[in-house]
Amino acid sequence: MSDIDDHKRQLTFCYANVQQNLTSNKALINGQLKLLEIIENIYHMLTKLELDGHPDYQLRDKHYEIDLQEVQAGFMSTDSQDHQNAQLENGIRI
């Protein structure tokens, strides 16, 4: 799990260096941090079940590939930008 910790640390440093007006980048980084926390929690639960001797979680060797396509990342960034633009337009109308 040291790889996840290293990646989380790098994302935290990236978050500190992002300018305030780049909310889409901040949203993507926050999303990655949340996903890593969820993956870490799942890993710890499965490890605990295995170490406690749960019969369904003994000697499991499964590998999962997690791929995020560029198209999906593009949609996420445009969705957050659209949301930000809608907020700005609502603020101007008021």
Backbone bond lengths (Angstrom), bond angles and torsions (degrees), N, CA, C in turn:
res aa  C-N    CA-C-N  psi(-1)  N-CA   C-N-CA  omega(-1)  CA-C   N-CA-C  phi
1 M - - - 1.451 - - 1.524 111.75 -
2 S 1.309 117.26 1.48 1.458 118.45 179.87 1.526 111.47 -66.86
3 D 1.329 117.39 -28.05 1.467 119.96 177.26 1.518 110.98 -63.52
4 I 1.335 116.32 -41.71 1.464 120.06 179.10 1.520 109.91 -65.73
5 D 1.336 117.08 -42.75 1.467 120.04 178.76 1.520 111.17 -61.62
6 D 1.339 116.75 -42.18 1.466 120.07 178.31 1.521 111.30 -63.32
7 H 1.330 116.40 -42.80 1.470 119.75 -179.72 1.529 110.55 -65.67
8 K 1.334 116.76 -40.78 1.468 120.00 177.67 1.531 110.33 -61.74
9 R 1.322 116.55 -40.77 1.460 120.43 179.76 1.527 110.32 -64.03
10 Q 1.333 116.78 -42.10 1.464 120.47 178.51 1.518 111.16 -64.22
11 L 1.336 117.14 -41.43 1.460 120.14 178.26 1.519 111.19 -64.20
12 T 1.325 116.48 -36.53 1.460 119.80 178.66 1.520 110.13 -64.35
13 F 1.334 117.46 -41.97 1.458 119.77 177.69 1.525 110.90 -66.31
14 C 1.335 117.19 -38.77 1.470 120.07 176.72 1.515 110.29 -61.57
15 Y 1.312 116.91 -39.77 1.462 121.55 -178.72 1.529 110.08 -62.66
16 A 1.329 117.24 -37.29 1.459 120.63 -179.08 1.525 111.36 -69.98
17 N 1.323 117.74 -27.35 1.459 121.17 -176.88 1.522 113.96 -90.90
18 V 1.312 118.13 -8.13 1.462 121.33 -177.47 1.527 109.31 -74.79
19 Q 1.328 116.08 137.28 1.463 120.07 178.75 1.517 109.78 -72.00
20 Q 1.330 116.08 156.78 1.455 121.14 -176.31 1.525 113.13 -63.75
21 N 1.311 118.65 -29.47 1.462 120.11 -176.42 1.524 113.61 -84.64
22 L 1.294 118.88 2.28 1.458 122.02 -179.81 1.529 109.91 -102.76
23 T 1.323 116.13 64.95 1.463 120.00 -175.47 1.522 112.39 -67.47
24 S 1.311 117.91 -28.71 1.470 118.82 179.99 1.527 110.44 -66.46
25 N 1.332 117.02 -40.69 1.467 119.69 177.44 1.519 110.87 -65.70
26 K 1.323 116.35 -40.19 1.460 119.67 178.78 1.522 110.40 -63.66
27 A 1.333 116.99 -38.75 1.465 120.53 179.81 1.526 110.58 -65.34
28 L 1.328 117.14 -41.02 1.463 120.34 178.47 1.524 111.33 -64.93
29 I 1.324 116.66 -42.90 1.463 120.44 179.66 1.522 110.15 -65.13
30 N 1.337 117.27 -43.30 1.464 120.21 178.00 1.522 110.87 -62.22
31 G 1.326 116.71 -38.87 1.459 120.36 177.51 1.519 111.99 -62.88
32 Q 1.329 116.35 -41.61 1.463 120.11 177.68 1.521 110.90 -64.40
33 L 1.325 116.93 -41.17 1.463 119.77 178.68 1.524 111.05 -62.80
34 K 1.326 117.35 -41.96 1.466 120.39 179.00 1.523 110.99 -64.02
35 L 1.336 116.72 -42.80 1.465 119.76 178.25 1.524 111.59 -62.27
36 L 1.323 116.74 -41.66 1.465 119.89 178.86 1.522 111.42 -64.96
37 E 1.326 117.52 -37.54 1.463 120.25 177.47 1.527 110.59 -65.12
38 I 1.328 117.34 -40.96 1.464 120.97 178.38 1.527 110.46 -63.82
39 I 1.340 116.62 -45.37 1.467 120.80 179.03 1.523 110.26 -62.19
40 E 1.320 116.80 -40.89 1.461 120.59 179.55 1.526 110.81 -64.25
41 N 1.331 117.77 -41.62 1.466 120.86 178.52 1.524 111.30 -63.82
42 I 1.325 117.01 -42.34 1.467 120.72 177.98 1.524 110.16 -62.40
43 Y 1.321 116.67 -43.17 1.466 120.92 179.58 1.525 110.79 -60.91
44 H 1.342 116.57 -44.52 1.463 119.71 -179.34 1.530 111.36 -65.92
45 M 1.336 117.66 -38.09 1.469 120.29 178.00 1.525 110.97 -65.09
46 L 1.336 117.30 -44.36 1.462 120.23 179.46 1.529 111.51 -65.65
47 T 1.319 116.91 -39.15 1.464 120.65 177.53 1.519 110.54 -63.88
48 K 1.324 116.62 -43.05 1.466 120.67 179.35 1.526 110.61 -63.13
49 L 1.342 117.57 -43.76 1.462 120.71 177.97 1.526 111.22 -61.13
50 E 1.328 116.42 -40.13 1.462 119.99 179.78 1.524 111.15 -67.56
51 L 1.328 116.77 -44.43 1.463 120.26 -178.53 1.524 112.08 -69.67
52 D 1.336 117.63 -30.43 1.463 120.89 178.84 1.522 112.14 -76.86
53 G 1.326 117.64 -8.59 1.453 121.34 175.68 1.511 114.61 89.20
54 H 1.308 117.93 22.31 1.470 120.38 177.69 1.530 108.75 -61.88
55 P 1.353 117.59 128.26 1.476 119.46 -173.70 1.527 114.48 -64.74
56 D 1.317 117.90 -27.46 1.465 119.67 -178.99 1.527 113.06 -79.54
57 Y 1.319 117.56 -11.43 1.466 120.42 -174.59 1.527 112.42 -120.56
58 Q 1.320 117.70 28.54 1.450 121.32 178.61 1.521 110.25 -98.67
59 L 1.305 115.91 136.81 1.461 123.98 175.17 1.524 113.00 53.78
60 R 1.278 116.97 42.41 1.462 121.43 174.96 1.510 109.12 -92.48
61 D 1.287 114.74 127.04 1.461 119.32 177.13 1.521 107.48 -128.21
62 K 1.313 115.72 88.90 1.459 120.99 -179.62 1.516 108.76 -121.65
63 H 1.310 114.60 144.12 1.457 120.41 178.36 1.520 108.27 -122.08
64 Y 1.302 115.44 133.99 1.455 121.19 179.72 1.517 108.81 -120.43
65 E 1.314 115.45 136.56 1.459 119.44 175.31 1.514 108.54 -100.02
66 I 1.310 115.72 131.65 1.455 121.45 178.34 1.516 106.88 -115.64
67 D 1.315 116.03 110.15 1.457 121.23 -179.06 1.516 109.29 -120.12
68 L 1.299 116.10 130.97 1.457 121.61 173.90 1.518 106.29 -112.07
69 Q 1.304 115.39 113.43 1.450 119.27 -177.46 1.515 109.72 -73.59
70 E 1.325 115.20 154.22 1.458 120.46 -179.61 1.518 111.28 -61.95
71 V 1.317 116.77 -30.92 1.463 120.36 -179.71 1.520 109.68 -63.60
72 Q 1.333 116.68 -43.96 1.456 120.12 179.58 1.519 110.64 -64.26
73 A 1.320 117.06 -41.98 1.461 120.14 179.29 1.518 110.20 -63.26
74 G 1.321 116.98 -37.62 1.457 120.70 178.03 1.517 111.52 -63.83
75 F 1.334 116.87 -41.61 1.463 120.01 178.04 1.520 110.95 -63.48
76 M 1.339 116.50 -40.74 1.462 118.76 -179.13 1.516 110.78 -63.37
77 S 1.327 117.23 -41.14 1.462 119.16 -178.06 1.522 110.93 -70.42
78 T 1.340 117.75 -37.80 1.463 118.54 179.29 1.514 110.95 -70.86
79 D 1.333 117.95 -34.02 1.463 120.28 176.95 1.519 110.83 -62.93
80 S 1.334 117.22 -43.39 1.461 119.32 -179.74 1.527 110.78 -69.16
81 Q 1.336 117.53 -34.32 1.462 119.95 177.41 1.519 110.63 -68.82
82 D 1.347 117.16 -39.64 1.461 120.40 177.37 1.518 110.55 -62.64
83 H 1.323 116.04 -40.99 1.462 120.36 179.01 1.531 110.36 -63.29
84 Q 1.331 115.97 -42.76 1.464 120.15 179.20 1.529 110.30 -64.72
85 N 1.335 117.27 -42.04 1.462 120.50 179.00 1.520 111.07 -64.07
86 A 1.330 117.41 -38.95 1.465 120.79 178.39 1.526 110.32 -64.49
87 Q 1.326 117.05 -39.10 1.465 120.22 177.77 1.523 110.50 -64.13
88 L 1.329 117.07 -41.43 1.460 120.48 179.35 1.525 110.89 -64.83
89 E 1.344 117.01 -42.22 1.461 120.22 179.19 1.524 111.44 -63.86
90 N 1.319 116.89 -39.82 1.461 119.94 177.58 1.523 110.81 -65.05
91 G 1.317 117.05 -37.39 1.463 120.81 178.28 1.515 111.76 -66.62
92 I 1.324 117.36 -36.03 1.468 121.35 179.76 1.526 109.96 -70.11
93 R 1.334 117.71 -38.23 1.463 121.21 -178.79 1.525 112.08 -66.36
94 I 1.301 116.75 -33.12 1.469 120.43 -178.98 1.496 108.31 -74.03
